[in-house]
Amino acid sequence: MPNTRIDIGKIDSTDAEFGFRIQHIVAAKGKSPIVSAKGTIAIDHQLLTLDQLVARLPQGTVTGKVTVDQRGDRKTPTVAIDLRLRGSSVQALAGGRGDFSGNVSARVRLKGPGETIRAAVGNADGSIGFVARDGQLPQGIAAALGFDAARALLAKDGERAGLRCVVVKLDVTRGRGRVDPMIVDTTASQLHGQGSVVFPSEAIDIRLSGAPKQHALLQLPGSAYMTGTIQQPHVTIPPEVKSVGNIFKAIGRAITGKQGPTASDADCAGLASRVLR
């Protein structure tokens, strides 16, 4: 989150409106994440509005509106953000790297007080939705998402599974985003997450549980945990999950055929509509 100052308390008697069009954007280091942009900016007695925004990315566009409201001699401005991302992809957001593919859309609606964007997001209420659909991922990773240890280990290099959807929504209250829902649905497995993401630090604390979509060769019981930050997430498996005793339990369940329920296909279209509205 940028730490850009947005205090406009001293601009108390200015009215103005202008349109802008930026044909090319460069960054100090590497490529800019925004290729070009256009929109309108208006100020009306300590109400600043960025509207009709269209920011073009290397793949996809961001559209929407941002307001900074400091009317009534308020010491701290209130920032309202309403932005949509359309037409992007997993590869584009990852800088062309990674083994995952899929079409990406997102929606951010946040409102909170703060003298900088970072502070306002850290105090904000609202929601953040993210959807990736119709992609692919390595077969071994798809099996691991369903906690099918044997299929994950036996998967061959180059084998691919379908990524039906990744759907994440954060219900944000005072900068703390509660996951509702978090689903990774593949042709081989389904993963669910429960937990939170805290802004502006973007600290993650999410419990992960998964199930295969067919009889598992060796399904490990238990959960994994995602920590770290959005930019640098870390997934850890507790020692008890991968302990010798737990592995023998999994083998016993595989022999008896009692490995727990399998997952069915998620309603990706319905979930996407819910988190992006």
C-alpha positions as CSV (number, residue, x, y, z in Angstrom):
1,M,0.0,0.0,0.0
2,P,1.5,3.4,-1.0
3,N,2.2,5.8,1.8
4,T,1.2,8.8,-0.4
5,R,-0.1,11.8,1.6
6,I,-3.7,12.8,0.8
7,D,-4.4,15.6,3.3
8,I,-6.2,18.3,1.5
9,G,-7.3,20.3,4.5
10,K,-5.5,23.5,3.4
11,I,-7.3,23.5,0.0
12,D,-10.5,25.1,1.5
13,S,-11.6,27.6,-1.2
14,T,-10.7,26.0,-4.5
15,D,-13.0,24.6,-7.2
16,A,-11.6,23.0,-10.2
17,E,-12.1,20.2,-12.8
18,F,-9.9,18.8,-15.5
19,G,-9.4,15.7,-17.6
20,F,-6.1,14.0,-18.1
21,R,-4.7,11.4,-20.5
22,I,-1.3,9.8,-19.9
23,Q,0.0,8.0,-23.0
24,H,3.0,6.4,-21.4
25,I,4.2,5.7,-17.8
26,V,7.7,4.8,-16.8
27,A,9.1,3.6,-13.4
28,A,12.3,4.4,-11.7
29,K,13.1,0.7,-11.5
30,G,11.9,-1.9,-14.1
31,K,8.6,-1.7,-15.9
32,S,5.7,0.3,-14.6
33,P,2.7,-1.8,-13.7
34,I,0.5,0.8,-15.4
35,V,1.0,1.4,-19.2
36,S,-1.3,4.4,-19.6
37,A,-4.2,6.1,-17.8
38,K,-7.0,8.6,-18.3
39,G,-9.8,10.2,-16.2
40,T,-11.1,13.3,-14.6
41,I,-10.1,15.1,-11.4
42,A,-12.4,17.5,-9.6
43,I,-12.1,19.4,-6.4
44,D,-15.0,21.1,-4.6
45,H,-14.2,22.7,-1.3
46,Q,-12.1,19.9,0.2
47,L,-13.8,17.1,-1.8
48,L,-11.4,15.6,-4.3
49,T,-12.8,13.2,-6.8
50,L,-10.9,11.0,-9.3
51,D,-13.6,9.7,-11.6
52,Q,-13.9,7.9,-15.0
53,L,-10.6,6.3,-14.3
54,V,-9.2,3.9,-16.9
55,A,-5.7,2.6,-16.2
56,R,-4.4,0.2,-18.8
57,L,-2.1,-2.6,-17.6
58,P,0.2,-4.8,-19.7
59,Q,-2.9,-7.1,-19.8
60,G,-6.3,-5.9,-18.5
61,T,-7.7,-2.6,-17.3
62,V,-8.5,-1.0,-14.0
63,T,-11.6,1.3,-13.9
64,G,-13.4,3.1,-11.1
65,K,-13.5,6.1,-8.8
66,V,-11.6,7.4,-5.8
67,T,-12.7,10.2,-3.5
68,V,-10.9,12.1,-0.7
69,D,-13.3,14.0,1.5
70,Q,-12.1,16.5,4.1
71,R,-15.1,18.8,4.2
72,G,-16.2,20.4,7.5
73,D,-12.7,21.2,8.7
74,R,-12.0,17.6,9.5
75,K,-8.5,17.0,10.6
76,T,-8.3,13.6,8.8
77,P,-9.6,13.0,5.3
78,T,-11.9,10.0,4.5
79,V,-10.9,8.0,1.4
80,A,-13.3,5.9,-0.6
81,I,-12.0,3.5,-3.2
82,D,-14.1,1.7,-5.8
83,L,-12.0,-0.1,-8.4
84,R,-12.5,-3.0,-10.8
85,L,-9.9,-5.1,-12.6
86,R,-11.0,-6.8,-15.8
87,G,-9.3,-8.8,-18.6
88,S,-6.0,-9.6,-16.8
89,S,-4.4,-13.0,-16.2
90,V,-2.4,-14.9,-13.6
91,Q,0.7,-14.7,-15.7
92,A,0.4,-11.0,-16.2
93,L,0.1,-10.3,-12.5
94,A,3.0,-12.6,-11.8
95,G,5.2,-10.8,-14.3
96,G,5.1,-13.7,-16.8
97,R,6.4,-16.2,-14.3
98,G,4.9,-19.2,-12.6
99,D,3.2,-22.5,-13.5
100,F,-0.4,-21.3,-13.1
101,S,-2.6,-19.8,-15.8
102,G,-6.1,-18.3,-15.7
103,N,-8.2,-15.2,-16.4
104,V,-8.3,-12.7,-13.6
105,S,-10.9,-10.2,-12.4
106,A,-11.1,-8.2,-9.1
107,R,-13.1,-5.7,-7.2
108,V,-12.0,-3.4,-4.4
109,R,-14.5,-1.3,-2.3
110,L,-12.9,0.4,0.7
111,K,-13.6,3.5,2.8
112,G,-11.7,4.8,5.8
113,P,-9.9,7.7,7.4
114,G,-6.2,8.4,7.1
115,E,-3.7,11.1,6.1
116,T,-2.1,8.6,3.6
117,I,-3.6,5.9,1.4
118,R,-1.8,3.3,3.5
119,A,-3.3,4.6,6.7
120,A,-6.8,4.9,5.2
121,V,-6.7,1.3,4.0
122,G,-5.5,0.2,7.4
123,N,-8.6,1.8,8.9
124,A,-11.1,0.9,6.2
125,D,-14.3,-1.0,6.0
126,G,-15.5,-2.7,2.8
127,S,-14.6,-5.7,0.7
128,I,-12.0,-7.0,-1.7
129,G,-12.8,-9.7,-4.2
130,F,-10.5,-11.7,-6.5
131,V,-11.4,-14.4,-9.1
132,A,-9.2,-16.4,-11.5
133,R,-10.9,-18.8,-13.9
134,D,-10.4,-21.3,-16.7
135,G,-6.7,-21.9,-16.3
136,Q,-4.2,-24.7,-15.7
137,L,-1.7,-25.8,-13.0
138,P,0.7,-28.7,-12.5
139,Q,-1.0,-32.0,-11.7
140,G,1.2,-32.5,-8.7
141,I,0.1,-29.2,-7.1
142,A,-3.5,-29.9,-7.9
143,A,-3.2,-33.3,-6.0
144,A,-1.4,-31.6,-3.1
145,L,-4.3,-29.1,-2.8
146,G,-6.5,-32.1,-2.1
147,F,-4.0,-33.4,0.5
148,D,-3.5,-36.5,-1.8
149,A,0.2,-37.1,-0.9
150,A,0.6,-40.1,-3.1
151,R,-0.7,-38.5,-6.3
152,A,1.3,-35.4,-5.6
153,L,4.5,-37.4,-5.4
154,L,3.7,-39.6,-8.4
155,A,2.7,-36.8,-10.7
156,K,5.0,-36.6,-13.8
157,D,6.7,-33.5,-15.0
158,G,4.6,-31.7,-17.5
159,E,1.3,-33.2,-16.4
160,R,-1.4,-30.5,-16.0
161,A,-4.7,-30.2,-14.3
162,G,-7.5,-27.7,-14.9
163,L,-7.9,-24.7,-12.7
164,R,-11.6,-24.2,-12.6
165,C,-11.5,-21.2,-10.4
166,V,-9.8,-19.4,-7.5
167,V,-12.3,-17.3,-5.6
168,V,-11.4,-15.1,-2.6
169,K,-13.4,-12.4,-0.9
170,L,-12.3,-10.4,2.1
171,D,-14.9,-8.7,4.3
172,V,-12.9,-5.8,5.7
173,T,-13.6,-4.1,9.0
174,R,-11.1,-1.5,10.3
175,G,-8.4,-2.9,8.1
176,R,-8.9,-6.5,9.0
177,G,-10.1,-8.7,6.1
178,R,-12.0,-11.8,7.0
179,V,-11.9,-14.6,4.4
180,D,-15.4,-15.4,3.1
181,P,-15.0,-17.4,1.0
182,M,-11.6,-18.7,-0.2
183,I,-11.9,-21.6,-2.6
184,V,-9.4,-23.1,-5.1
185,D,-11.3,-25.5,-7.3
186,T,-9.3,-27.7,-9.8
187,T,-10.3,-30.7,-11.9
188,A,-8.5,-32.9,-9.3
189,S,-9.2,-31.2,-5.9
190,Q,-10.7,-28.4,-3.9
191,L,-9.1,-26.3,-1.3
192,H,-10.8,-24.1,1.3
193,G,-9.3,-21.3,3.4
194,Q,-10.4,-19.7,6.7
195,G,-8.7,-16.8,8.4
196,S,-7.8,-13.2,7.8
197,V,-5.6,-10.7,6.0
198,V,-4.6,-7.5,7.9
199,F,-4.0,-4.2,6.2
200,P,-1.9,-2.2,5.6
201,S,0.8,-4.8,6.4
202,E,-1.0,-7.4,4.2
203,A,-0.2,-10.0,6.9
204,I,-1.8,-13.4,6.2
205,D,-3.2,-15.9,8.8
206,I,-5.2,-18.5,7.0
207,R,-5.9,-22.2,7.7
208,L,-6.1,-24.4,4.6
209,S,-8.0,-27.7,4.2
210,G,-8.5,-29.7,1.1
211,A,-10.2,-32.8,-0.4
212,P,-9.6,-34.7,-3.7
213,K,-12.3,-35.1,-6.3
214,Q,-11.7,-38.8,-6.6
215,H,-10.6,-41.6,-4.3
216,A,-7.2,-40.6,-2.9
217,L,-4.2,-42.9,-3.1
218,L,-2.9,-41.6,0.2
219,Q,-4.8,-38.7,1.8
220,L,-3.2,-37.0,4.8
221,P,-5.6,-35.8,7.4
222,G,-5.1,-32.3,8.9
223,S,-4.6,-28.8,7.8
224,A,-1.9,-26.5,6.4
225,Y,-1.4,-22.8,7.3
226,M,-0.6,-19.8,5.1
227,T,1.3,-17.0,6.7
228,G,3.6,-14.2,5.6
229,T,2.3,-11.4,3.3
230,I,0.3,-11.2,0.1
231,Q,3.6,-10.6,-1.8
232,Q,5.5,-13.2,0.0
233,P,3.2,-15.9,1.3
234,H,4.4,-19.0,3.2
235,V,2.6,-22.3,3.4
236,T,3.6,-24.6,6.3
237,I,2.5,-28.1,7.3
238,P,2.4,-28.8,11.0
239,P,4.7,-31.6,12.1
240,E,1.8,-33.7,13.4
241,V,0.3,-33.7,9.9
242,K,3.3,-35.3,8.3
243,S,4.3,-37.4,11.3
244,V,5.0,-41.1,11.0
245,G,1.9,-41.9,13.0
246,N,-0.3,-39.7,10.8
247,I,1.1,-41.3,7.6
248,F,0.4,-44.8,9.0
249,K,-3.2,-43.7,9.8
250,A,-3.5,-42.5,6.2
251,I,-2.2,-45.8,4.9
252,G,-4.7,-47.6,7.0
253,R,-7.5,-45.5,5.7
254,A,-6.4,-46.1,2.2
255,I,-6.4,-49.8,2.7
256,T,-9.9,-49.8,4.3
257,G,-11.2,-47.2,1.8
258,K,-12.3,-44.8,4.6
259,Q,-10.4,-41.7,3.7
260,G,-13.1,-39.1,4.1
261,P,-15.4,-37.4,1.6
262,T,-14.4,-36.2,-1.8
263,A,-15.2,-32.8,-3.2
264,S,-17.6,-31.9,-6.0
265,D,-17.2,-29.1,-8.5
266,A,-17.7,-25.6,-7.0
267,D,-20.3,-23.2,-8.5
268,C,-17.5,-21.0,-10.0
269,A,-19.9,-18.7,-11.9
270,G,-22.1,-18.1,-8.9
271,L,-19.1,-17.5,-6.5
272,A,-17.5,-15.1,-9.0
273,S,-20.7,-13.1,-9.3
274,R,-20.9,-12.9,-5.5
275,V,-17.4,-11.7,-4.8
276,L,-17.2,-9.2,-7.7
277,R,-20.5,-7.4,-7.3
